[in-house]
Amino acid sequence: MKSVLQFAKNNPKIKKIIHWLLIPTNEARPRLWVSWFVNPFFHKRKKGSKIRWSTRMDVLPFNEFMLGRNAVIEDFTTINNGVGAVTIGDNTLIGMGNVVIGPVSIGDDVIIAQNVVMSGLNHEYQNINLPILKQPVSTALITIENECWIGANAVITAGITIGKHSVVAAGSIVTKSIPPYSVVAGNPARIIKLYNPESGNWEKP
């Protein structure tokens, strides 16, 4: 099986045909037969997990999608693993209207509020003789560690790590990684509080 997949991956014509069979040209949503008959055998949904009926699942079999135990993806959210895996931990809530484009790893007991955008994908633009749409994409993993809270309308950019038990304030644009036990706000987001284990308080840096 691996040798067949490797052969297809190394043969541009075959790869293009397989891609067309999985996804219509210039679209991100997989064909219905892929969603119904293929993805269930490749993707993992643990006990008690829920995906609301209006969620847009642009997930494909060639990258991982995993939804943890008792995790919930709320209405009007889009999940896309076309260029990178999307994994969501146990007891995590993905709120309404979010956009999650892999590669993204979200830990356990995380709260993602409404209309949050996190994308591990960027479009290349350097070649001025080629439309940006036709240029390659680059990817960098976004990691949301356990117990975090991401406020409404926040944007998490590619390659960022949000450390354990951290808070991203509503409307923040996160362009740099955040250490554990911190609160960030603003555009670009900056640390406004850090937990001090000696005093047991959340303090200004």
MIVEXLUM-315277 format. One record per atom (N, C-alpha, C, O): residue in three letters; x negated, y, z. Coordinates in pm, whole numbers, padded with zeros to 5 digits, always signed. Example, Ala and Ser with C-alpha at 12.3 -4.5 7.8 and 13.67 -1.06 7.14 Angstrom:
2
ALA-01319-00569+00780ALA-01230-00450+00780ALA-01320-00330+00780ALA-01424-00332+00846SER-01285-00225+00708SER-01367-00106+00714SER-01290+00003+00787SER-01341+00114+00804
END
This chain:
205
MET-00082-00120+00000MET+00000+00000+00000MET-00086+00126+00000MET-00060+00221-00074LYS-00191+00126+00085LYS-00279+00241+00093LYS-00351+00266-00039LYS-00370+00380-00081SER-00390+00157-00105SER-00460+00172-00232SER-00368+00231-00339SER-00413+00309-00423VAL-00240+00193-00336VAL-00143+00248-00431VAL-00124+00398-00406VAL-00123+00478-00500LEU-00109+00435-00279LEU-00093+00577-00244LEU-00216+00658-00283LEU-00204+00769-00334GLN-00334+00601-00260GLN-00458+00669-00294GLN-00471+00688-00445GLN-00517+00792-00492PHE-00430+00584-00521PHE-00433+00593-00667PHE-00342+00705-00716PHE-00380+00784-00803ALA-00221+00711-00660ALA-00126+00815-00700ALA-00178+00954-00663ALA-00161+01049-00739LYS-00242+00963-00546LYS-00295+01091-00500LYS-00407+01142-00589LYS-00423+01262-00608ASN-00486+01049-00644ASN-00602+01086-00726ASN-00569+01099-00874ASN-00657+01134-00954ASN-00444+01073-00911ASN-00402+01083-01050ASN-00303+01198-01064ASN-00187+01182-01027PRO-00346+01313-01118PRO-00260+01432-01121PRO-00126+01410-01191PRO-00024+01462-01146LYS-00125+01333-01301LYS+00000+01311-01374LYS+00099+01230-01292LYS+00217+01264-01284ILE+00050+01122-01231ILE+00138+01040-01148ILE+00184+01118-01025ILE+00300+01109-00985LYS+00093+01193-00967LYS+00127+01275-00851LYS+00238+01375-00884LYS+00329+01397-00805LYS+00229+01435-01003LYS+00329+01533-01046LYS+00465+01466-01064LYS+00568+01523-01027ILE+00467+01346-01122ILE+00592+01274-01143ILE+00656+01236-01009ILE+00776+01253-00989ILE+00573+01186-00916ILE+00625+01148-00784ILE+00680+01271-00712ILE+00785+01264-00648HIS+00608+01382-00723HIS+00654+01505-00659HIS+00789+01548-00715HIS+00877+01591-00641TRP+00805+01536-00848TRP+00932+01574-00912TRP+01045+01481-00868TRP+01159+01525-00851LEU+01014+01353-00849LEU+01115+01259-00802LEU+01162+01291-00660LEU+01277+01268-00624LEU+01070+01345-00579LEU+01103+01377-00440LEU+01169+01513-00425LEU+01260+01530-00344ILE+01122+01613-00504ILE+01167+01751-00489ILE+01193+01811-00626ILE+01108+01798-00715PRO+01307+01876-00648PRO+01329+01947-00775PRO+01223+02055-00796PRO+01172+02112-00700THR+01190+02084-00921THR+01087+02181-00956THR+01117+02317-00893THR+01230+02365-00898ASN+01014+02378-00834ASN+01022+02511-00773ASN+01118+02519-00654ASN+01169+02627-00622GLU+01142+02406-00590GLU+01226+02405-00471GLU+01150+02342-00355GLU+01049+02274-00374ALA+01201+02366-00233ALA+01139+02308-00113ALA+01222+02195-00055ALA+01169+02109+00015ARG+01353+02195-00084ARG+01443+02094-00025ARG+01431+01962-00100ARG+01438+01961-00223PRO+01414+01852-00028PRO+01404+01722-00096PRO+01536+01681-00160PRO+01643+01730-00122ARG+01528+01591-00256ARG+01649+01538-00317ARG+01727+01458-00212ARG+01670+01406-00116LEU+01859+01449-00232LEU+01945+01384-00134LEU+01905+01239-00108LEU+01910+01192+00005TRP+01864+01168-00214TRP+01828+01028-00194TRP+01707+01012-00104TRP+01693+00912-00033VAL+01619+01113-00106VAL+01503+01112-00017VAL+01548+01131+00128VAL+01503+01059+00217SER+01636+01228+00149SER+01686+01255+00285SER+01763+01137+00342SER+01749+01105+00460TRP+01844+01073+00259TRP+01931+00966+00307TRP+01862+00831+00321TRP+01884+00759+00418PHE+01776+00797+00224PHE+01728+00660+00215PHE+01578+00642+00240PHE+01532+00530+00261VAL+01502+00752+00238VAL+01356+00740+00254VAL+01310+00795+00388VAL+01243+00726+00465ASN+01345+00921+00417ASN+01296+00986+00539ASN+01323+00908+00668ASN+01236+00904+00755PRO+01443+00847+00684PRO+01467+00774+00810PRO+01366+00665+00840PRO+01349+00627+00956PHE+01298+00613+00738PHE+01200+00507+00760PHE+01060+00562+00792PHE+00974+00488+00838PHE+01039+00690+00767PHE+00907+00751+00788PHE+00902+00843+00910PHE+00796+00859+00971HIS+01015+00904+00945HIS+01016+01004+01050HIS+01073+00948+01180HIS+01153+00855+01180LYS+01028+01007+01292LYS+01065+00955+01424LYS+01155+01055+01498LYS+01122+01172+01511ARG+01268+01005+01544ARG+01356+01081+01633ARG+01379+00997+01757ARG+01435+00888+01750LYS+01336+01050+01871LYS+01346+00972+01994LYS+01486+00984+02056LYS+01566+01068+02015LYS+01511+00900+02153LYS+01643+00888+02216LYS+01690+01022+02272LYS+01615+01093+02338GLY+01816+01055+02244GLY+01877+01176+02297GLY+01849+01302+02218GLY+01902+01408+02251SER+01768+01292+02113SER+01739+01412+02032SER+01859+01447+01944SER+01937+01361+01907LYS+01872+01578+01913LYS+01985+01625+01834LYS+01938+01725+01729LYS+01856+01813+01757ILE+01991+01710+01607ILE+01971+01809+01501ILE+02109+01856+01459ILE+02188+01776+01407ARG+02142+01983+01481ARG+02276+02034+01449ARG+02303+02024+01300ARG+02210+02025+01219TRP+02428+02014+01264TRP+02468+01980+01127TRP+02425+02085+01025TRP+02402+02052+00909SER+02413+02214+01067SER+02379+02320+00972SER+02228+02345+00960SER+02186+02436+00890THR+02148+02264+01029THR+02003+02277+01018THR+01957+02236+00878THR+02004+02136+00824ARG+01866+02313+00821ARG+01809+02279+00691ARG+01681+02200+00712ARG+01581+02253+00760MET+01684+02073+00677MET+01570+01984+00699MET+01496+01963+00567MET+01527+01870+00492ASP+01400+02049+00539ASP+01315+02034+00420ASP+01196+01947+00456ASP+01082+01992+00456VAL+01225+01821+00488VAL+01119+01729+00531VAL+01103+01618+00428VAL+01200+01571+00368LEU+00980+01577+00410LEU+00943+01479+00308LEU+00864+01365+00371LEU+00807+01382+00479PRO+00860+01249+00307PRO+00798+01133+00370PRO+00646+01136+00376PRO+00587+01060+00453PHE+00581+01223+00296PHE+00435+01217+00293PHE+00368+01297+00403PHE+00245+01296+00414ASN+00446+01369+00486ASN+00392+01434+00606ASN+00480+01398+00725ASN+00600+01373+00709GLU+00422+01396+00843GLU+00495+01354+00962GLU+00601+01456+01002GLU+00580+01577+00994PHE+00715+01403+01047PHE+00812+01481+01124PHE+00850+01396+01244PHE+00885+01279+01229MET+00842+01455+01364MET+00876+01382+01485MET+00952+01475+01580MET+00910+01588+01605LEU+01065+01425+01631LEU+01146+01499+01727LEU+01153+01419+01856LEU+01197+01304+01857GLY+01109+01482+01966GLY+01094+01412+02093GLY+01224+01381+02164GLY+01332+01422+02121ARG+01212+01310+02272ARG+01325+01268+02353ARG+01401+01388+02408ARG+01342+01478+02467ASN+01534+01390+02387ASN+01624+01494+02436ASN+01593+01634+02379ASN+01641+01734+02432ALA+01515+01639+02273ALA+01488+01768+02207ALA+01606+01804+02118ALA+01677+01717+02068VAL+01627+01936+02099VAL+01740+01985+02021VAL+01692+02089+01919VAL+01615+02179+01953ILE+01739+02074+01795ILE+01719+02177+01693ILE+01855+02238+01665ILE+01945+02170+01615GLU+01871+02366+01696GLU+02002+02431+01686GLU+02035+02473+01543GLU+01954+02460+01452ASP+02159+02522+01527ASP+02214+02559+01396ASP+02129+02663+01323ASP+02064+02748+01384PHE+02133+02652+01190PHE+02077+02750+01096PHE+01924+02760+01100PHE+01866+02855+01048THR+01861+02662+01162THR+01715+02655+01162THR+01667+02582+01036THR+01738+02496+00983THR+01547+02617+00989THR+01482+02546+00878THR+01354+02481+00927THR+01269+02546+00987ILE+01342+02352+00900ILE+01221+02277+00931ILE+01159+02231+00800ILE+01226+02169+00718ASN+01030+02261+00778ASN+00965+02227+00652ASN+00829+02164+00681ASN+00742+02226+00742ASN+00811+02038+00636ASN+00683+01970+00655ASN+00613+01945+00521ASN+00529+01855+00511GLY+00648+02023+00420GLY+00595+01999+00285GLY+00445+02007+00274GLY+00385+01935+00195VAL+00382+02096+00353VAL+00236+02109+00345VAL+00167+02074+00476VAL+00045+02087+00488GLY+00244+02029+00575GLY+00183+01992+00702GLY+00285+01935+00798GLY+00403+01970+00792ALA+00240+01848+00886ALA+00329+01781+00980ALA+00397+01879+01074ALA+00343+01984+01107VAL+00519+01842+01117VAL+00592+01915+01220VAL+00626+01816+01330VAL+00701+01721+01307THR+00572+01838+01450THR+00602+01751+01564THR+00656+01837+01678THR+00603+01943+01708ILE+00762+01788+01739ILE+00833+01861+01845ILE+00846+01767+01964ILE+00894+01655+01950GLY+00803+01813+02081GLY+00794+01727+02198GLY+00926+01705+02270GLY+01032+01751+02226ASP+00918+01633+02382ASP+01035+01597+02462ASP+01095+01721+02530ASP+01024+01811+02573ASN+01230+01722+02539ASN+01305+01824+02613ASN+01284+01965+02560ASN+01304+02062+02633THR+01244+01977+02435THR+01218+02108+02376THR+01341+02157+02300THR+01409+02079+02234LEU+01368+02286+02311LEU+01482+02349+02244LEU+01431+02441+02134LEU+01356+02535+02159ILE+01472+02413+02010ILE+01446+02501+01897ILE+01574+02578+01872ILE+01673+02520+01825GLY+01576+02708+01902GLY+01699+02787+01900GLY+01753+02813+01761GLY+01698+02766+01661MET+01860+02889+01755MET+01929+02914+01628MET+01847+03004+01535MET+01784+03100+01578GLY+01850+02969+01407GLY+01793+03056+01304GLY+01643+03061+01297GLY+01587+03155+01241ASN+01575+02961+01352ASN+01430+02959+01346ASN+01381+02907+01211ASN+01453+02836+01141VAL+01257+02943+01176VAL+01189+02887+01059VAL+01058+02827+01108VAL+00973+02896+01163VAL+01043+02696+01087VAL+00923+02624+01132VAL+00863+02555+01009VAL+00919+02458+00957ILE+00749+02605+00964ILE+00680+02552+00846ILE+00547+02494+00891ILE+00462+02565+00945GLY+00528+02365+00868GLY+00407+02298+00914GLY+00281+02343+00843GLY+00286+02408+00739PRO+00165+02307+00901PRO+00150+02221+01018PRO+00177+02294+01149PRO+00117+02397+01179VAL+00270+02237+01226VAL+00309+02293+01356VAL+00323+02179+01456VAL+00385+02077+01427SER+00264+02198+01575SER+00279+02102+01684SER+00335+02176+01805SER+00272+02266+01858ILE+00455+02136+01847ILE+00523+02199+01961ILE+00531+02096+02073ILE+00574+01983+02050GLY+00490+02134+02192GLY+00480+02041+02304GLY+00612+02012+02372GLY+00719+02035+02316ASP+00602+01961+02496ASP+00719+01926+02576ASP+00770+02046+02653ASP+00695+02137+02688ASP+00904+02045+02680ASP+00967+02145+02769ASP+00945+02288+02720ASP+00927+02380+02800VAL+00948+02306+02590VAL+00929+02439+02529VAL+01065+02499+02495VAL+01156+02427+02454ILE+01077+02631+02511ILE+01196+02704+02467ILE+01155+02796+02352ILE+01070+02883+02368ILE+01217+02775+02236ILE+01200+02866+02124ILE+01333+02938+02107ILE+01434+02874+02076ALA+01337+03068+02126ALA+01462+03145+02120ALA+01509+03159+01976ALA+01476+03075+01892GLN+01585+03262+01945GLN+01648+03277+01814GLN+01559+03352+01714GLN+01482+03441+01750ASN+01573+03312+01587ASN+01512+03385+01474ASN+01360+03397+01485ASN+01302+03496+01442VAL+01298+03296+01541VAL+01151+03291+01549VAL+01097+03232+01418VAL+01154+03137+01364VAL+00987+03288+01369VAL+00922+03235+01250VAL+00782+03189+01288VAL+00703+03265+01343MET+00754+03062+01259MET+00617+03011+01277MET+00581+02934+01151MET+00648+02837+01114SER+00474+02977+01087SER+00434+02916+00961SER+00285+02887+00962SER+00203+02977+00976GLY+00251+02759+00946GLY+00112+02719+00933GLY+00060+02733+00791GLY-00050+02686+00760LEU+00137+02797+00705LEU+00104+02810+00563LEU+00077+02956+00528LEU+00143+03047+00578ASN-00022+02977+00442ASN-00047+03108+00383ASN-00066+03092+00232ASN-00119+02991+00186HIS-00023+03192+00156HIS-00044+03192+00011HIS-00176+03261-00022HIS-00206+03368+00031GLU-00253+03201-00110GLU-00373+03268-00160GLU-00332+03380-00257GLU-00226+03372-00320TYR-00415+03483-00268TYR-00380+03599-00352TYR-00500+03657-00425TYR-00486+03753-00501GLN-00620+03599-00403GLN-00744+03664-00446GLN-00758+03674-00598GLN-00820+03769-00646ASN-00703+03581-00672ASN-00715+03583-00818ASN-00611+03677-00877ASN-00492+03646-00879ILE-00657+03794-00926ILE-00562+03894-00976ILE-00508+03860-01114ILE-00417+03926-01163ASN-00564+03757-01178ASN-00517+03715-01310ASN-00409+03607-01302ASN-00363+03557-01405LEU-00370+03572-01182LEU-00272+03466-01162LEU-00168+03512-01061LEU-00206+03562-00954PRO-00039+03498-01091PRO+00063+03535-00992PRO+00040+03463-00860PRO+00000+03346-00859ILE+00064+03530-00750ILE+00044+03470-00618ILE+00124+03340-00605ILE+00077+03244-00543LEU+00243+03337-00664LEU+00327+03218-00661LEU+00257+03095-00715LEU+00284+02983-00671LYS+00166+03114-00812LYS+00098+03002-00877LYS-00039+02972-00818LYS-00107+02879-00864GLN-00080+03048-00718GLN-00209+03023-00655GLN-00195+02920-00543GLN-00085+02897-00493PRO-00305+02859-00504PRO-00298+02755-00399PRO-00252+02812-00266PRO-00249+02933-00245VAL-00216+02722-00177VAL-00183+02762-00040VAL-00292+02710+00054VAL-00359+02611+00025SER-00308+02778+00165SER-00398+02730+00270SER-00314+02702+00394SER-00208+02762+00413THR-00361+02612+00478THR-00287+02577+00599THR-00379+02577+00720THR-00498+02550+00709ALA-00320+02609+00835ALA-00392+02603+00963ALA-00291+02573+01072ALA-00187+02638+01082LEU-00321+02475+01154LEU-00227+02424+01253LEU-00188+02529+01357LEU-00274+02595+01415ILE-00057+02544+01379ILE-00004+02619+01492ILE+00024+02520+01605ILE+00087+02417+01582THR-00024+02551+01726THR+00000+02465+01842THR+00069+02544+01951THR+00018+02646+01998ILE+00187+02498+01991ILE+00258+02554+02106ILE+00249+02450+02216ILE+00311+02344+02207GLU+00172+02479+02320GLU+00150+02380+02425GLU+00272+02370+02517GLU+00368+02447+02503ASN+00269+02275+02610ASN+00384+02245+02695ASN+00431+02367+02776ASN+00351+02451+02817GLU+00563+02373+02796GLU+00627+02464+02892GLU+00630+02610+02847GLU+00655+02698+02930CYS+00605+02638+02721CYS+00604+02777+02675CYS+00745+02828+02647CYS+00839+02749+02629TRP+00758+02960+02643TRP+00883+03027+02607TRP+00848+03130+02500TRP+00772+03223+02525ILE+00905+03113+02380ILE+00883+03205+02270ILE+01010+03287+02251ILE+01115+03232+02219GLY+01001+03418+02272GLY+01118+03505+02269GLY+01173+03528+02128GLY+01106+03499+02028ALA+01295+03579+02122ALA+01365+03600+01996ALA+01287+03691+01902ALA+01222+03787+01944ASN+01294+03659+01772ASN+01236+03740+01664ASN+01084+03748+01667ASN+01025+03835+01602ALA+01020+03660+01741ALA+00873+03655+01740ALA+00824+03591+01611ALA+00897+03515+01546VAL+00699+03624+01573VAL+00633+03563+01457VAL+00501+03505+01505VAL+00420+03574+01566ILE+00480+03377+01476ILE+00355+03308+01512ILE+00282+03276+01383ILE+00335+03204+01298THR+00162+03329+01365THR+00091+03313+01238THR+00005+03186+01239THR-00020+03127+01344ALA-00040+03147+01120ALA-00114+03022+01101ALA-00240+03016+01187ALA-00311+03116+01203GLY-00268+02897+01241GLY-00392+02874+01315GLY-00389+02914+01461GLY-00490+02904+01530ILE-00273+02960+01509ILE-00264+03011+01646ILE-00233+02899+01745ILE-00159+02806+01713THR-00293+02908+01865THR-00257+02821+01977THR-00198+02907+02088THR-00258+03005+02130ILE-00079+02868+02135ILE-00016+02932+02251ILE-00040+02838+02369ILE+00012+02726+02371GLY-00117+02884+02467GLY-00155+02799+02579GLY-00039+02764+02669GLY+00065+02828+02667LYS-00059+02660+02749LYS+00045+02604+02836LYS+00111+02711+02923LYS+00045+02800+02976HIS+00246+02699+02937HIS+00326+02781+03029HIS+00309+02931+03003HIS+00310+03012+03095SER+00295+02965+02874SER+00283+03106+02837SER+00415+03159+02782SER+00502+03082+02741VAL+00428+03291+02783VAL+00548+03359+02736VAL+00510+03455+02625VAL+00418+03536+02639VAL+00582+03446+02512VAL+00568+03542+02403VAL+00693+03628+02403VAL+00803+03577+02380ALA+00678+03757+02430ALA+00794+03845+02441ALA+00867+03860+02308ALA+00808+03841+02202ALA+00994+03892+02316ALA+01077+03908+02197ALA+01015+04010+02101ALA+00965+04114+02144GLY+01018+03979+01972GLY+00969+04071+01871GLY+00819+04076+01854GLY+00769+04156+01775SER+00745+03994+01926SER+00599+03998+01918SER+00548+03932+01790SER+00609+03839+01738ILE+00435+03983+01740ILE+00366+03925+01625ILE+00234+03870+01676ILE+00144+03947+01711VAL+00223+03738+01681VAL+00106+03675+01743VAL+00004+03641+01634VAL+00028+03556+01548THR-00110+03709+01638THR-00214+03691+01538THR-00343+03633+01596THR-00437+03602+01523LYS-00348+03617+01729LYS-00464+03558+01795LYS-00415+03457+01899LYS-00307+03472+01955SER-00495+03354+01923SER-00457+03251+02019SER-00446+03309+02159SER-00511+03408+02193ILE-00361+03245+02240ILE-00326+03294+02373ILE-00368+03190+02477ILE-00337+03072+02459PRO-00437+03230+02583PRO-00477+03132+02685PRO-00356+03084+02766PRO-00252+03149+02766PRO-00371+02971+02834PRO-00262+02923+02919PRO-00223+03025+03026PRO-00305+03107+03068TYR-00097+03019+03070TYR-00047+03099+03181TYR-00065+03249+03156TYR-00118+03322+03239SER-00018+03291+03039SER-00026+03434+03006SER+00106+03481+02947SER+00186+03401+02899VAL+00126+03612+02951VAL+00242+03676+02889VAL+00189+03775+02788VAL+00104+03858+02820VAL+00241+03767+02663VAL+00195+03859+02559VAL+00315+03933+02500VAL+00427+03883+02500ALA+00288+04053+02449ALA+00393+04133+02386ALA+00330+04228+02285ALA+00212+04262+02295GLY+00411+04270+02186GLY+00366+04374+02094GLY+00330+04324+01956GLY+00339+04205+01926ASN+00289+04420+01872ASN+00247+04394+01734ASN+00120+04473+01706ASN+00125+04595+01689PRO+00004+04404+01701PRO-00014+04261+01730PRO-00001+04232+01879PRO-00025+04319+01962ALA+00037+04110+01913ALA+00060+04075+02053ALA-00069+04084+02133ALA-00176+04045+02087ARG-00057+04137+02254ARG-00171+04144+02346ARG-00125+04095+02483ARG-00006+04097+02514ILE-00221+04053+02565ILE-00188+04000+02698ILE-00147+04114+02790ILE-00220+04212+02805ILE-00029+04100+02853ILE+00016+04201+02950ILE+00017+04145+03092ILE+00019+04222+03189LYS+00016+04012+03105LYS+00009+03950+03237LYS-00065+03818+03227LYS-00058+03749+03125LEU-00137+03784+03334LEU-00202+03655+03347LEU-00174+03599+03486LEU-00168+03675+03583TYR-00157+03469+03496TYR-00137+03409+03627TYR-00270+03396+03699TYR-00367+03344+03645ASN-00272+03444+03823ASN-00392+03436+03906ASN-00372+03325+04009ASN-00295+03342+04103PRO-00440+03211+03993PRO-00418+03099+04086PRO-00462+03131+04229PRO-00415+03068+04323GLU-00553+03228+04247GLU-00599+03261+04382GLU-00493+03338+04460GLU-00471+03312+04579SER-00425+03433+04391SER-00322+03511+04459SER-00185+03448+04444SER-00094+03478+04522GLY-00169+03360+04345GLY-00039+03300+04319GLY+00056+03396+04251GLY+00178+03375+04253ASN+00003+03502+04190ASN+00087+03604+04125ASN+00053+03619+03978ASN-00057+03583+03934TRP+00149+03671+03902TRP+00126+03711+03763TRP+00080+03856+03765TRP+00152+03944+03812GLU-00040+03881+03715GLU-00103+04012+03729GLU-00143+04070+03594GLU-00164+03998+03497LYS-00153+04202+03589LYS-00204+04268+03468LYS-00352+04236+03452LYS-00425+04229+03551PRO-00398+04216+03329PRO-00540+04180+03308PRO-00632+04298+03338PRO-00754+04286+03326
END
